Amino acid sequence: MKLSRGAHVRLSSSAFHILLLVAGAAFLLTDAFHGNVWFDESYSAGIANHSFADIWYYSSGDVHPVLIYWALHVLNLVFGQNITIYRLFTVAGAIAMAVLGYTHVRRDHGWATGVLFSFFALFTPYISLMAVEIRMYSWATFAVMLCFIYAIRIIGTQLATPPARIAEAARGLKCWAGTPRRWWITCFASSLACAYLHYFGAMSAFMINVVLLFALGARAWRHRKRSPNPLPEQAVCAGAPLRVLIIGCVAPGGLYLPWIGARCVDRHRRDQPDGRGRWHLLGEDRVPDHLYRAGHVRVFDQPLVVCGARQLRRGTAGARAGHRLCRRGGVGVLDRVGGALGRMAHRAASRSAPAADRGGEGAAHGRSRERKRGNGS
């Protein structure tokens, strides 16, 4: 189906792309102004109250890196404990990724690709769900996409005939090995941000840099076999981009080593846990108590609320109380979850009873049975 000239002009205009971004941002924000939090979000809100050093310490015993928690702590210092501000910050990550479609993808690959990128970045159901959770996912996807865009740009500048759009974007900029300096720096900085936001982000950045390494290696090999490629800087030698890439990867890798070391030390101490982790943190956090009241049982799309998580940690009685809260809330799924948690906690409490008490109890029952048999005889 071919578009008419008028429709093509309207869809390809910058005004239409900006209108799409505004509509998508409004769509994501419709679910951002509420105070409901589920268990993972409660951890984010709780750890934001702690200092930067404490966040590093607690997170090294958890399952995610620290960058998003440090960002939430900065917001906490400025605005205080504000769930809406935290949520708007995560929504900003999803909107920022969609804006890349206008500022980068459109410029490098044309208006149609840019518009489609922004549309799917804003209206894909899973992204719209993750965008309103007080977690690292929206900013992690933004960092991965930013790293990928600049890796593609770097590869484009190293081709024998760089794409016209990429060559135009690079014109007039100071270069390292034929590629604008700021592009290298952005690629390396976004790689480090990926690693400190999520472990899947670290793997994504690693694979992007591996592809970049192979592309630059192939370019160097071809350069040695044939005549020099017409690069933006004619004096660039074949191995210069590879050297820049290796140095640029070593620097973020060195900045990531402290976290790897902290994780390795924590794994070495798993046999003697020191209380780091979510249950310990939520037991002593300063998340406002109103977030745990039964009035906040109804959430938009989360299966578990913070009240159930906190009550579970308090043992059998707490889990049963969470079960009753779920029943009063009228949520069938939470009712079943509360019942299951209560039974699990009851069994755990039974297994943790002192051995002496169980032995004494068994002896008492044995004496009672013997008396009954003696009376019967």
C-alpha positions in Angstrom: 0.0 0.0 0.0 1.5 3.3 -1.1 1.0 6.5 0.8 -0.4 9.5 -0.9 1.9 12.5 -1.2 0.0 14.4 1.5 0.0 11.5 3.9 3.7 10.9 3.3 4.5 14.5 4.0 2.5 14.5 7.2 3.9 11.3 8.6 7.5 12.2 7.7 7.3 15.6 9.4 9.1 16.3 12.7 5.8 17.6 14.1 4.2 14.2 13.7 7.1 12.5 15.4 7.0 14.9 18.3 3.2 14.5 18.6 3.8 10.7 18.8 6.3 11.2 21.6 3.9 13.4 23.5 1.0 10.9 23.1 3.2 8.0 24.2 4.5 9.9 27.2 0.9 10.7 28.2 0.0 7.0 27.8 2.8 5.9 30.1 2.1 8.6 32.7 -1.5 7.5 33.1 -0.4 4.6 35.3 2.4 6.5 37.1 0.5 8.6 39.7 -0.4 6.0 42.4 1.2 5.0 45.7 0.9 1.2 45.3 4.1 -0.8 45.4 4.9 -4.5 45.2 7.7 -6.4 46.8 10.6 -5.5 44.4 9.5 -1.8 44.4 9.4 -1.8 48.2 13.1 -2.9 48.2 13.9 0.0 45.8 12.0 2.5 48.0 13.5 1.1 51.2 17.2 1.0 50.1 16.9 4.6 48.7 16.8 5.8 52.4 20.3 4.5 53.0 23.7 6.1 52.3 25.7 5.4 49.1 28.0 3.1 51.1 25.1 1.2 52.7 23.5 0.8 49.3 26.7 -0.7 47.9 26.9 -3.0 50.9 23.3 -4.2 50.8 23.2 -4.6 47.1 26.3 -6.8 47.0 24.2 -9.3 48.9 21.2 -8.9 46.5 20.7 -9.7 42.9 21.2 -6.4 41.1 23.9 -3.7 40.8 23.7 -0.4 42.5 23.3 2.4 39.9 19.6 2.7 40.0 19.5 2.6 43.8 22.1 5.4 43.9 19.9 7.5 41.6 16.9 6.9 43.8 19.0 7.9 46.8 19.8 11.2 45.1 16.1 11.8 44.5 15.5 10.9 48.2 18.0 13.5 49.3 16.3 16.1 47.1 12.6 15.3 47.4 12.4 12.9 50.4 10.7 9.6 50.4 8.3 10.2 47.5 6.9 7.1 45.6 5.5 9.3 42.8 8.9 10.9 42.2 10.6 7.5 42.1 8.0 6.2 39.6 8.2 9.3 37.4 12.0 8.8 37.3 11.6 5.3 35.9 9.0 6.4 33.4 11.5 9.0 32.3 13.8 6.1 31.3 11.2 4.7 28.9 10.5 8.1 27.4 14.2 8.8 27.0 14.5 5.6 25.0 11.6 6.6 22.7 13.2 10.0 22.2 16.3 8.3 20.8 14.1 7.4 17.9 13.7 11.1 17.1 17.2 12.3 18.0 19.3 9.4 16.7 17.5 6.7 14.8 15.6 9.1 12.6 18.8 10.9 11.7 20.8 7.8 11.0 18.2 5.6 9.3 15.4 7.8 8.1 12.1 9.1 9.4 10.1 5.8 9.0 12.6 3.8 11.1 12.7 6.5 13.7 8.9 6.8 13.9 8.4 3.0 14.2 11.2 2.8 16.8 9.5 5.5 19.0 6.1 3.9 18.5 7.2 0.4 19.7 9.3 1.9 22.5 6.3 3.7 23.9 3.3 1.3 23.2 4.8 -2.2 23.4 2.8 -3.8 26.3 5.7 -5.2 28.2 7.6 -1.9 28.0 4.6 0.0 29.3 4.4 -2.4 32.2 8.1 -2.1 33.1 8.1 1.7 32.7 6.0 2.3 35.7 7.8 0.0 38.1 10.3 1.5 40.5 13.1 -0.6 39.2 16.1 -0.4 36.8 14.5 -1.9 33.7 13.6 1.2 31.8 16.9 2.9 32.3 18.8 -0.4 31.5 17.0 -0.7 28.1 17.8 2.9 27.4 21.5 2.4 28.2 21.6 -0.8 26.0 20.0 1.0 23.1 22.3 4.0 23.4 25.3 1.7 23.4 24.0 -0.1 20.3 23.3 3.1 18.4 26.8 4.4 18.9 28.4 1.1 18.1 26.5 1.1 14.8 27.7 4.7 14.2 31.3 3.7 15.0 31.1 0.8 12.5 29.6 3.1 9.9 32.5 5.5 10.0 35.0 2.7 9.5 33.4 1.4 6.3 35.0 2.1 2.9 32.0 4.2 2.0 30.3 5.5 5.2 26.5 5.8 5.0 25.6 9.3 4.0 23.6 10.1 7.1 26.3 8.9 9.5 29.0 10.7 7.5 26.9 13.9 7.8 26.4 13.5 11.5 30.2 13.0 12.0 31.2 16.0 9.9 33.1 18.7 11.7 33.6 16.7 15.0 37.0 15.9 16.5 37.9 12.3 15.9 39.8 9.4 17.3 40.9 6.9 14.6 38.4 8.3 12.1 35.4 8.3 14.5 34.1 11.3 16.5 35.5 11.4 19.9 32.1 11.9 21.6 30.8 8.7 19.9 33.5 6.6 21.4 33.0 8.1 24.9 29.2 7.7 24.7 29.6 4.1 23.7 32.0 3.3 26.5 30.0 5.2 29.2 26.7 3.6 28.2 28.4 0.2 28.4 29.5 0.9 31.9 26.0 2.2 32.8 24.5 -1.1 31.4 26.7 -3.1 33.6 25.9 -1.2 36.7 22.1 -1.2 36.0 21.5 -4.9 35.4 23.5 -8.1 34.8 21.5 -8.7 31.6 22.5 -5.2 30.6 26.1 -6.1 31.3 25.8 -9.1 29.0 24.1 -7.0 26.3 26.9 -4.4 26.4 29.5 -7.2 26.3 28.0 -8.7 23.2 27.7 -5.3 21.5 31.4 -4.6 22.1 32.3 -8.1 20.9 30.4 -7.4 17.6 32.2 -4.0 17.4 35.5 -5.8 18.0 34.9 -8.3 15.2 33.8 -5.5 12.8 36.8 -3.4 13.5 39.1 -6.5 13.3 37.6 -7.4 9.9 38.1 -3.8 8.7 41.8 -3.9 9.8 42.3 -7.2 8.0 40.8 -5.9 4.8 42.8 -2.7 5.1 46.0 -4.8 5.2 45.0 -6.8 2.1 43.8 -3.9 0.0 44.4 -0.2 -0.4 43.6 2.1 2.5 40.0 2.9 3.0 38.9 6.6 2.5 38.2 7.4 6.1 37.3 10.9 7.5 40.9 11.2 8.6 43.1 9.9 5.8 46.1 9.3 8.0 44.3 6.7 10.2 46.1 3.4 10.2 44.4 0.0 10.1 44.9 -0.8 13.8 44.0 2.6 15.3 40.3 1.9 15.8 41.1 -1.4 17.5 43.5 0.3 19.9 40.9 2.9 20.8 38.3 0.1 21.3 40.6 -1.9 23.5 41.6 1.0 25.7 38.0 2.2 25.9 36.9 -1.3 27.0 39.7 -1.6 29.6 38.7 1.6 31.3 35.0 0.7 32.0 36.1 -2.9 32.8 38.4 -1.5 35.5 35.6 0.7 36.9 33.4 -2.4 37.0 36.0 -4.6 38.9 35.1 -3.2 42.3 31.6 -4.5 41.9 32.8 -7.9 40.7 35.1 -8.1 43.7 32.3 -7.2 46.1 30.1 -9.9 44.5 32.8 -12.5 44.7 33.5 -11.7 48.4 29.8 -12.0 49.1 29.6 -15.3 47.3 32.5 -16.6 49.4 30.6 -15.7 52.6 27.3 -17.3 51.6 27.9 -20.1 54.1 28.0 -17.5 56.9 25.4 -15.0 55.9 25.6 -11.6 57.6 22.0 -10.5 57.1 22.5 -8.7 53.8 19.5 -9.1 51.5 15.9 -8.1 51.1 14.4 -9.6 54.2 17.0 -8.1 56.5 16.7 -4.7 54.8 12.9 -4.5 54.8 12.9 -5.5 58.5 14.8 -2.3 59.4 13.9 0.1 56.5 12.1 3.4 56.8 9.5 3.0 54.1 6.3 4.8 55.2 3.9 2.5 57.1 0.9 3.7 55.0 2.3 1.7 52.1 1.7 -1.5 54.0 -1.9 -0.9 55.0 -4.7 -3.1 53.7 -6.1 -0.1 51.8 -3.2 -0.5 49.3 -4.0 -4.2 48.5 -5.5 -3.3 45.1 -2.7 -2.7 42.6 -3.0 -2.4 38.8 -1.0 -5.4 37.7 1.2 -6.7 40.4 0.6 -10.1 42.0 2.0 -9.3 45.5 1.9 -6.3 47.8 4.4 -5.1 50.3 2.1 -6.0 53.3 2.3 -9.7 52.4 6.1 -9.5 52.1 6.6 -7.8 55.4 4.2 -10.0 57.3 5.9 -13.2 55.9 9.2 -12.2 57.4 7.6 -11.9 60.9 6.8 -15.6 61.0 3.6 -17.7 61.2 1.4 -15.1 62.9 2.5 -12.4 60.5 1.8 -14.6 57.5 -1.7 -15.4 58.8 -2.3 -11.8 59.3 -1.3 -11.1 55.7 -3.7 -13.8 54.7 -6.5 -12.1 56.6 -5.6 -8.8 55.0 -5.8 -10.4 51.5 -9.2 -11.9 52.3 -10.6 -8.6 53.5 -9.2 -7.0 50.3 -11.4 -9.3 48.3 -8.5 -10.4 46.0 -8.8 -14.1 45.2 -5.2 -14.5 44.0 -3.8 -12.8 47.0 -6.0 -14.9 49.2 -4.5 -18.1 47.9 -1.0 -16.7 48.1 -1.6 -15.6 51.7 -2.9 -19.0 52.6 0.1 -20.8 51.0 2.6 -18.4 52.7 0.9 -19.1 56.0 1.2 -22.8 55.6 4.8 -22.5 54.6 5.6 -20.4 57.6 3.8 -22.7 59.9 5.8 -25.7 58.6 9.0 -23.7 59.0 8.2 -22.7 62.5 7.4 -26.4 63.4 10.8 -27.5 62.0 12.6 -24.8 63.9 11.2 -25.8 67.3 13.9 -26.7 69.9 14.9 -30.3 69.8 14.7 -30.5 73.6 11.1 -29.4 73.6 10.2 -31.9 70.9 12.0 -34.6 72.8 10.3 -33.7 76.1 7.0 -33.5 74.3 7.5 -37.0 72.8 8.5 -38.4 76.3 5.3 -36.9 77.8 3.2 -38.4 75.1 4.9 -41.8 75.6 4.2 -41.7 79.4 0.6 -40.8 78.7 0.2 -43.8 76.4 1.8 -46.1 78.9 -0.6 -44.9 81.6 -3.5 -45.5 79.3 -2.3 -49.0 78.5 -1.8 -49.8 82.2 -5.3 -48.6 83.1 -6.8 -50.7 80.3 -5.0 -53.8 81.5 
